[in-house]
Amino acid sequence: MWLLSTALVAGLANPEYVTCQLAKRVKIQGEMVCIYRGPNGTIGYHYPSYSFVECPKQYSCRYTPNAKRRPTVKEILNGLKEGFE
């Protein structure tokens, strides 16, 4: 049990990162958001300061595999819009 809890804490303290590819650039209520997709449904976000030129084609995302089906870009955008309201 101790070993399992130690491994869990180590995983949280040192998360694994993967390379994600740029999926979409959107502007929601004046806020620019770059959406990235990676392996096993990993999704990452980057918020550029001035323009979408700041969105690299590849981005280092925190690896968060999704056991369920992968969300569509439209579902991601709807979730982001709700967060800004």
C-alpha positions, 0 to 999 in steps of 0.5 A: 500500500505504501509503495502504491501511494508513493508512486501516485504522489510521484506521478502527481509531482512529476507529470508526464508530458507528450508532444501535442499537435495544433488542432484549432485556433479560436477566439472566444469573447475576445480571448484567443485559445490554441487547442492541441491534441495528443495521444490517447485523447490528451488535450492541451490549451495555450493562451497567446498574448498578442496573436495566433502567431504565438501558437506553435504547431507542436506543444508539450502537453501534460499527458492525460489519457481519456478512457472514454471516447475522444471529445470533438473540437466542437465539444471542446469549444462549447466547454470553453465558451461555458467557462468564459460566461 
